[in-house]
């Protein structure tokens, strides 16, 4: 094959990865379905399709090692598919191992290697397949024929996918008769006729050109992927008039979902959607990030222009402002569109969870079922990446610490299998991601005791905390009430890390628990991270920004008039007393606040805190930029933004501010 | 057995001309329609082997009629009759499911060759 396949590698890695993730998720779902007696044949078909796709794709990429392992996995699924039953637990184990093995091979392929499959794993999958076939045989009067494909072990040449499932790639070339008055319409008809036989993956000229009446040289070439035999393609074309010449030839065989087909479409304008299917392109995430960066710069430049406009003499201002308004509207629209492109369904994240929970539960001798709801909800891709670790941690936590062992559950009057529900829902401009288990729940009393023992807060303060606030103590660094920290959910990252990552993206973590009934973690997340509403405040000569999501409200008070509690003033707010901290002193700016000063009430590390500032400057949309060194080491700062005046302003990390 | 044809055009003169061409080619004219609404009704009653369809017609365009007919009978063979300069409409009709097209003004032998091809190269 002279074709340069290396340029398809990125596409291959991402698509193969998707197939493997789904394969893993479906395996776990299958097991659950098998227990519940639900219909499984569709799921088993799905398994087969995914394995088959990976095999075909890797064979096309000349990654024979991957193809060989995928081929074995497919063989293992096949007998179950033929019988329409779910694979037994042992086969699921082997298949999951194969999925992991394939994932590792794909990762190596991504590095430019041509990895060989692990021989022991190949043999293990093959042995399981043989066993599955053996059990399958007696069930049918006409036993399923042995697989058509070669069974030679090891580095068998990548077997071409079986003919039935194969989509033939057909190259079509037609010349429209010179006498035809509307050659482009003729060519268009040819394309549409071909589309009825399969998928037209390429045409030259492109469909858009045909629509515009362009058919240079009266010639059209097209590539069709179709299950139809060549003769049928020829017959269909023979029904079209005004064609001076028709040539139909078979290109080299490709598996049905041949990824490279997408590439030439990059050139096509998205103006004319193909019949039925939406046309899409794949874009590197970094490229999207750079779009967003550029849009952020545009937003800043626009507000800078607006600010400069105020200095322009009155009579010249309207046309300038009109222009800036239009620019602003366009930039806003562009921003919305870029954001829309970055939106990614949560399923990308949640798909792996049932599998991870199952593996963990098996190791711990527990039983768990994970239900995922609302996985279709879309959030910013950047957020998704940030959430992967926290969510996995919460899940491990739920299985390891939350769920009881089957006997313990039975004694408590629960079913032996624990349930973990991961659900997502939109609430205005936020996404609520919730992970709930029906385990033993958290004990606020033990958390209070642990916090006091660790010296994190005085006993009296611990006593005053409501049960709900006491649960938040679990997020203090290094605080664990688990009888033993297992290697599974210990790992040096605790809930404090989860809370930090959630807050780093402008979200908040809530904990809710009832003893014996389970625990619920709620992550309140923004839809996107890059643009946030901030409250600007002035302290001494500095302007600082507070994320609006963390701000409850503000009040104008004279600090000296406030009651004192343990040496600090407290502000009555929303039925509670909120400790007030001097932001200037906290940041080391010094200087006293003016007599009646503004106090912003915001979420601190352990409940609401008041921050005394000199002046409130108002709310603003800020484009957040990550901090560069050495500022990223300063506790209490989370990002930087630029004001319309061009002045850079730090965005405070309220949770860590108190600790600073 | 002769193939059965339904002729759809809002101009009587055009219908007559097309009828003559088809009759001369050994087809059986089973019906006529003067607009898209009638075309859909007639098609359902008659299920002809072939329908010729004008594009620009009152009440319902030939494109809409084509879309409806093909939806009810994916195997319907519909040949659009269009004037020069209506290329984009013809493409729309093709998207809607038309099998082929002829461009007015047309010559009898051209029309017959198109429909013979579209009916299976007979």
Contacts between the chains, C-beta under 8 A, distances in Angstrom:
chain1	res1	chain2	res2	distance
A	181	B	84	6.1
A	181	B	103	5.4
A	182	B	84	7.3
A	182	B	87	5.4
A	182	B	90	7.3
A	182	B	103	6.1
A	184	B	87	7.0
A	185	B	87	5.2
A	185	B	90	5.2
A	185	B	91	6.1
A	185	B	94	7.7
A	185	B	101	6.8
A	188	B	91	5.2
A	188	B	94	6.1
A	189	B	94	5.4
A	189	B	100	6.6
A	189	B	101	7.1
A	192	B	94	5.1
A	192	B	95	6.8
A	210	B	91	7.7
A	211	B	88	6.9
A	211	B	91	6.0
A	213	B	87	6.0
A	235	B	121	7.7
A	238	B	117	7.0
A	238	B	121	5.2
A	239	B	99	7.5
A	239	B	100	7.6
A	239	B	117	5.2
A	239	B	118	5.2
A	239	B	119	7.9
A	239	B	120	6.7
A	239	B	121	6.3
A	240	B	100	6.6
A	240	B	117	6.7
A	240	B	118	7.7
A	241	B	100	6.6
A	241	B	110	8.0
A	241	B	113	6.1
A	241	B	114	4.4
A	241	B	117	5.1
A	241	B	118	7.6
A	275	B	95	6.4
